[in-house]
Amino acid sequence: LHEAPAGITANFSVGCGDQTVTGWVTDAYKPVVRRIPYEEALIWNNLKMEENQIVLHGNPPFDAFEICASMAVRLHNHLFPPETGKKWLLSRIEFDHGIDNGDLDGLSLKYLQTIANRFTKTEVRNGKEVFGLLYFSLAAL
């Protein structure tokens, strides 16, 4: 067991079968001080939806992570359109390596599962291999 840190912003528990995992959310990094919007339509115009996955065709003029994140939100909005006042938020990233432009060739994201009716798990694949997972949660604005 870990001792809870100072500055907790939320507590959570997730149950699966007869097991329950509890934890907390806290600021771990510098706060966001500004947002720079980008024209996501330039990404969306290069995407193809295939059942429960989305595939990049083309080369949008953005960083690899911006493209990947935009693809993930687009996939979630397609599969599970949020009700008014809610949106999909990136909750966790698990990558074997940092995503870069070399991963854009054959980049695809595949929805895998919903966990505890609150979080989704999405596989990230380049043209060669699965190299990461993205987790999203649906949150009120």
N, C-alpha and C positions, 0 to 999 in steps of 0.2 A: 504494500500500500504506500501511496505517496501522500505527503502532507500537502494540503491545499495552499497555494501561494496567495500572496496579498493581491488585491485588485481584481478579484473575481467579478466578471460581468454577468455570468450565467452559470447555472449548474444543470447537469443533465444526467439521465439514466436511460440505458437502452437494454431492453430485454430480448432474449432469444432463447426459446425453449424454457428451460428451468434456470438459466443463468441471467444475471443482471450485471451490467457494467455501469459504473457511475464515474462522473468526471466533472470538469469545469472548463469554462472558456475565460481566457484572460488576455489582455494585451501583451504581446510578446515582442513586438517590433515597433518601429516608429509609426506614429499615426499618419493616416492619409492627410496630406495638407492641401492637395489640389487634384482635380480630375481633368484629364484632357480627352475630350470625346474624339472618336474617329469614325469615319464613314463605313459602318459595318456592311452596308449594302454591297460594297466592293468585294467583301468576303462572301456574302450570301449568294452573289451571282456566280460564284465558282463552286457551289456545293450541290451535291446530289443526295437526296434522302433515299435510303434503301431499307425498308421495314424499320428495324430498331437501330439503325446506324446511319451515320452521315459521313460522306466521303468528299475530300477536297479534289477538285479538278481545276487546274489553273494555278496562277501564282499571284495572289493579291499582294499589294504593296505595303505589307505590315510585318511586324516581328512575328516569329513563329508562335510565341505564347499568346499574343493578341488574336491570332487566327484560331488557335486551338480553343481558347476561352470562348470566342464568339461562336465557333462551331458547337461547342457543348451547350451553350444557352439556346441556340437555335434548335438543337436536337430535343432538348427538354421542353421547349415551348411547343414543338410539333407533337411530341408524344404525350405530354401532360400539360396542356394549356392552363396556366394559372388563372384562378378567379380574380376578379377586379380587386385591386389593392394588394396583390401579392406578386412576388417575383422569385425566380430561381437565383440563388446565391451560391457561389463556389465556397465550399466548406473545408475541403481538404485536398491536398495534392500529394500523390506518391509517384515520383518518377525515378526510374533507374539511373537516368542522367538528365542533365538540363536539356530542355527542348531547344533546338536550333534549326536553322534553315535546311539542314540536311535531313531533318525529319519530315519536311513538308511533302516530299515525293511519296505519294501513296498514303498520306495522312488520313486516317479514319478514326472515328469514335463510335463505340458500340455500347448502348445501354445494356447493363447486365442484370441489375436487380434493384429493388427498393428494400431498404432496411428499416424495420420498425415503423413502416408507413410515414417516415419522416425524411429519410436520406436516400439518395440514389447513388449507385456505383456505376461508373462508366469507364470502359477500357479505352486506352489510347494506343494506337498502332501506327507505325510508319510502314513503308513498303516492305519491310523485312521482318519485323517482330513487334510484339506487344512490349511497350517500354514504360507504361504508366497507368495510373488510375486517377480519376477525378471523382470527387464526392460533392453532391449538391444538396441543398436543403431549400424548401419552399418557405419563404418568410414574408410577413406582412411589411408593407412599406411604412 
